[in-house]
Amino acid sequence: MYTITLTNPLAPKTATVNETQTLYKASQESECYVIDAEVITHEVPYHDYFYTLNRYTLTRVAKNKCRLRVSTELRYRKQPWGLVKSFIEKNFWSGLDDYFRHLEMELTKAESLFTEHHRQSPKEKTTKTVSVRRRKRPLAHIRAQHLEEAISPVTTPTDEEVIHRIKHVAGSTQTKYIPEEGPGFALYSVSKLLLIVSFV
């Protein structure tokens, strides 16, 4: 449980939040971690109608490089009528924009500290940058079956060969063949909101 600051004039200045995080057992240590976070915000208008489900997928792509993929979904406990539903969704997207701006800022700070700690040559410093890509897909392009895929439990390969491996990550609509010496793997998914942060 923690407290957040709200900027919406129709809501109180602060609200308490219950967040339940689940780390999947199928996560592969030092390779891929999948965490689902169920977020319930109290003291906001119509808080008993909805909650948020976030999935964080942290994937190693190199020795000192990882990729963070965050997908989120607004879920309803009870069906609100039209005006209330549009009010909830408008404020949901506004809150997510604020949250991801803050997350981006904190990750950039962490990357800067990491870079300072691991001093690099001047040539490497000029070539290394942080790239952030944020994409919000309209709901019209989302089909119900894809929403279930995005929130379904993580799946992992059942048979790893010595020389080659096949990776399948939860929420992925494709499986990619990767040789052992490959630099990492890409994630493809259909989700309402996609944030990919790559430290290069």
C-alpha positions as a Python dict, from the first residue, in 0.01 Angstrom:
ca = {
    (1, 'M'): (0, 0, 0),
    (2, 'Y'): (127, 345, -88),
    (3, 'T'): (-2, 698, -148),
    (4, 'I'): (-1, 881, -480),
    (5, 'T'): (-53, 1248, -566),
    (6, 'L'): (-342, 1325, -801),
    (7, 'T'): (-371, 1623, -1037),
    (8, 'N'): (-736, 1579, -1137),
    (9, 'P'): (-949, 1868, -1000),
    (10, 'L'): (-1246, 1631, -948),
    (11, 'A'): (-1044, 1396, -725),
    (12, 'P'): (-874, 1443, -389),
    (13, 'K'): (-511, 1561, -383),
    (14, 'T'): (-386, 1217, -272),
    (15, 'A'): (-514, 860, -288),
    (16, 'T'): (-405, 530, -138),
    (17, 'V'): (-317, 246, -371),
    (18, 'N'): (-304, -129, -315),
    (19, 'E'): (-71, -302, -558),
    (20, 'T'): (-36, -678, -571),
    (21, 'Q'): (263, -796, -774),
    (22, 'T'): (305, -1151, -900),
    (23, 'L'): (640, -1278, -1029),
    (24, 'Y'): (581, -1578, -1252),
    (25, 'K'): (773, -1894, -1165),
    (26, 'A'): (835, -1949, -1534),
    (27, 'S'): (1053, -1636, -1542),
    (28, 'Q'): (1408, -1730, -1636),
    (29, 'E'): (1670, -1597, -1396),
    (30, 'S'): (1907, -1346, -1559),
    (31, 'E'): (1716, -1378, -1888),
    (32, 'C'): (1351, -1275, -1859),
    (33, 'Y'): (1128, -1169, -1569),
    (34, 'V'): (751, -1132, -1601),
    (35, 'I'): (560, -950, -1328),
    (36, 'D'): (187, -881, -1319),
    (37, 'A'): (71, -595, -1097),
    (38, 'E'): (-294, -554, -1002),
    (39, 'V'): (-342, -190, -898),
    (40, 'I'): (-648, -80, -700),
    (41, 'T'): (-675, 295, -637),
    (42, 'H'): (-895, 414, -350),
    (43, 'E'): (-1052, 756, -282),
    (44, 'V'): (-1099, 842, -651),
    (45, 'P'): (-1442, 879, -812),
    (46, 'Y'): (-1596, 541, -904),
    (47, 'H'): (-1296, 351, -763),
    (48, 'D'): (-1517, 51, -689),
    (49, 'Y'): (-1594, 8, -1062),
    (50, 'F'): (-1245, -64, -1196),
    (51, 'Y'): (-885, -166, -1138),
    (52, 'T'): (-570, -172, -1351),
    (53, 'L'): (-364, -472, -1453),
    (54, 'N'): (-3, -401, -1558),
    (55, 'R'): (243, -653, -1697),
    (56, 'Y'): (615, -573, -1674),
    (57, 'T'): (847, -786, -1888),
    (58, 'L'): (1216, -729, -1825),
    (59, 'T'): (1436, -901, -2083),
    (60, 'R'): (1813, -925, -2102),
    (61, 'V'): (1944, -842, -2449),
    (62, 'A'): (2318, -805, -2370),
    (63, 'K'): (2555, -812, -2073),
    (64, 'N'): (2473, -455, -1965),
    (65, 'K'): (2152, -402, -2159),
    (66, 'C'): (1790, -491, -2096),
    (67, 'R'): (1450, -415, -2242),
    (68, 'L'): (1146, -324, -2034),
    (69, 'R'): (805, -380, -2188),
    (70, 'V'): (498, -260, -2000),
    (71, 'S'): (145, -339, -2108),
    (72, 'T'): (-161, -231, -1918),
    (73, 'E'): (-532, -297, -1918),
    (74, 'L'): (-828, -128, -1754),
    (75, 'R'): (-1060, -392, -1607),
    (76, 'Y'): (-1409, -337, -1475),
    (77, 'R'): (-1553, -502, -1164),
    (78, 'K'): (-1903, -386, -1250),
    (79, 'Q'): (-2029, -234, -1573),
    (80, 'P'): (-2068, 146, -1549),
    (81, 'W'): (-2315, 340, -1762),
    (82, 'G'): (-2186, 534, -2065),
    (83, 'L'): (-2100, 871, -1911),
    (84, 'V'): (-1925, 717, -1611),
    (85, 'K'): (-1732, 475, -1834),
    (86, 'S'): (-1602, 758, -2055),
    (87, 'F'): (-1504, 957, -1742),
    (88, 'I'): (-1313, 656, -1603),
    (89, 'E'): (-1135, 584, -1933),
    (90, 'K'): (-1038, 949, -1991),
    (91, 'N'): (-883, 975, -1645),
    (92, 'F'): (-725, 629, -1678),
    (93, 'W'): (-531, 731, -1992),
    (94, 'S'): (-437, 1066, -1839),
    (95, 'G'): (-303, 893, -1527),
    (96, 'L'): (-108, 643, -1738),
    (97, 'D'): (57, 921, -1936),
    (98, 'D'): (172, 1082, -1609),
    (99, 'Y'): (291, 747, -1471),
    (100, 'F'): (494, 656, -1779),
    (101, 'R'): (647, 1003, -1799),
    (102, 'H'): (761, 959, -1439),
    (103, 'L'): (885, 603, -1509),
    (104, 'E'): (1078, 724, -1814),
    (105, 'M'): (1241, 1000, -1606),
    (106, 'E'): (1342, 759, -1329),
    (107, 'L'): (1482, 503, -1574),
    (108, 'T'): (1684, 775, -1745),
    (109, 'K'): (1828, 877, -1405),
    (110, 'A'): (1912, 514, -1325),
    (111, 'E'): (2080, 471, -1663),
    (112, 'S'): (2286, 788, -1604),
    (113, 'L'): (2400, 662, -1264),
    (114, 'F'): (2488, 325, -1413),
    (115, 'T'): (2687, 491, -1691),
    (116, 'E'): (2877, 710, -1442),
    (117, 'H'): (2953, 410, -1225),
    (118, 'H'): (3092, 208, -1515),
    (119, 'R'): (3319, 471, -1667),
    (120, 'Q'): (3348, 435, -2040),
    (121, 'S'): (3590, 570, -2297),
    (122, 'P'): (3494, 910, -2450),
    (123, 'K'): (3422, 740, -2784),
    (124, 'E'): (3176, 496, -2621),
    (125, 'K'): (3006, 778, -2427),
    (126, 'T'): (2917, 962, -2747),
    (127, 'T'): (2768, 651, -2910),
    (128, 'K'): (2562, 540, -2608),
    (129, 'T'): (2215, 692, -2573),
    (130, 'V'): (1885, 608, -2414),
    (131, 'S'): (1606, 541, -2660),
    (132, 'V'): (1245, 542, -2543),
    (133, 'R'): (954, 446, -2764),
    (134, 'R'): (598, 486, -2645),
    (135, 'R'): (300, 368, -2844),
    (136, 'K'): (-67, 391, -2756),
    (137, 'R'): (-289, 184, -2981),
    (138, 'P'): (-656, 270, -3030),
    (139, 'L'): (-904, 28, -2878),
    (140, 'A'): (-1074, -32, -3214),
    (141, 'H'): (-776, -239, -3327),
    (142, 'I'): (-785, -470, -3026),
    (143, 'R'): (-979, -795, -3045),
    (144, 'A'): (-1096, -975, -2731),
    (145, 'Q'): (-883, -1282, -2804),
    (146, 'H'): (-569, -1066, -2816),
    (147, 'L'): (-653, -906, -2481),
    (148, 'E'): (-662, -1251, -2324),
    (149, 'E'): (-323, -1332, -2483),
    (150, 'A'): (-171, -1012, -2343),
    (151, 'I'): (-272, -1098, -1986),
    (152, 'S'): (-238, -1476, -2002),
    (153, 'P'): (31, -1643, -1787),
    (154, 'V'): (382, -1654, -1924),
    (155, 'T'): (482, -1946, -2143),
    (156, 'T'): (837, -2073, -2173),
    (157, 'P'): (1007, -2335, -2386),
    (158, 'T'): (972, -2688, -2254),
    (159, 'D'): (1276, -2832, -2432),
    (160, 'E'): (1604, -2641, -2456),
    (161, 'E'): (1864, -2783, -2687),
    (162, 'V'): (2235, -2748, -2619),
    (163, 'I'): (2321, -2549, -2933),
    (164, 'H'): (1999, -2369, -3031),
    (165, 'R'): (1692, -2249, -2845),
    (166, 'I'): (1346, -2121, -2918),
    (167, 'K'): (1198, -1847, -2701),
    (168, 'H'): (831, -1763, -2656),
    (169, 'V'): (744, -1477, -2421),
    (170, 'A'): (401, -1417, -2270),
    (171, 'G'): (186, -1184, -2472),
    (172, 'S'): (386, -1268, -2780),
    (173, 'T'): (208, -1349, -3101),
    (174, 'Q'): (523, -1489, -3258),
    (175, 'T'): (797, -1729, -3161),
    (176, 'K'): (1146, -1640, -3274),
    (177, 'Y'): (1429, -1887, -3338),
    (178, 'I'): (1754, -1767, -3183),
    (179, 'P'): (2098, -1929, -3193),
    (180, 'E'): (2287, -1939, -2860),
    (181, 'E'): (2525, -1668, -2972),
    (182, 'G'): (2242, -1432, -3071),
    (183, 'P'): (2239, -1083, -2920),
    (184, 'G'): (1891, -1104, -2766),
    (185, 'F'): (1532, -1141, -2871),
    (186, 'A'): (1252, -918, -2983),
    (187, 'L'): (908, -897, -2829),
    (188, 'Y'): (594, -861, -3037),
    (189, 'S'): (250, -820, -2886),
    (190, 'V'): (-89, -666, -2918),
    (191, 'S'): (-165, -451, -2617),
    (192, 'K'): (-342, -131, -2530),
    (193, 'L'): (-29, 51, -2428),
    (194, 'L'): (328, -40, -2508),
    (195, 'L'): (636, 115, -2361),
    (196, 'I'): (973, -10, -2464),
    (197, 'V'): (1278, 128, -2295),
    (198, 'S'): (1610, 21, -2439),
    (199, 'F'): (1939, 122, -2292),
    (200, 'V'): (2186, 127, -2578),
}
